[in-house]
């Protein structure tokens, strides 16, 4: 490990020594909340799967908005975003760095439901959207849980060493 990585790791450890174990435990559940909100958004999207923007707004409004992008473009963006998110989260897991915001991953996953609603392919892609989003959100939860659980374990280890040294 290079000296820069060691310095970064030490600064991250120092950051968590100021947080209490209860705060770290609360942060470790952040990924679960993301999964819960994603499931709620998925249920809402499933309910509206047969609708599209063109079926909801008037023809004049659609004409003012302009042409809708083709469905294959939305699929390409979905797969690029999903693969990118998985690579980023996996990299953070591998290097044990602080996880990115669960809210950003949640926003992107919900944004895809909206994109496919606008494009008119929500009914066709609902299963793919749900599964790809669930995989990303589950890996994000594991990343958050793993990182803050390690921080809690490090706090207990440091506390145990301190107790042994004081005896």
SULKALIN-V772024 format. One line per field, one symbol per residue. psi: psi as a letter, one per 30 degrees, with the letter a starting at -180 (. if undefined). Layout:
# SULKALIN-V772024
psi: ???
This chain:
# SULKALIN-V772024
psi: kleeeeeeeeeeeeefffkleeeeeeefgeeeeeeeeeeeeeeeeeegfflleffelleeeeeefakklleeeeeeeeeeeeeeeeeeeeeeeeghlkllkeeeeeeeeeeeeeefeefggeeegeeeeeeeeeeeeeeeeeeeeeefeeeeeeeeeeeeeeeeff.
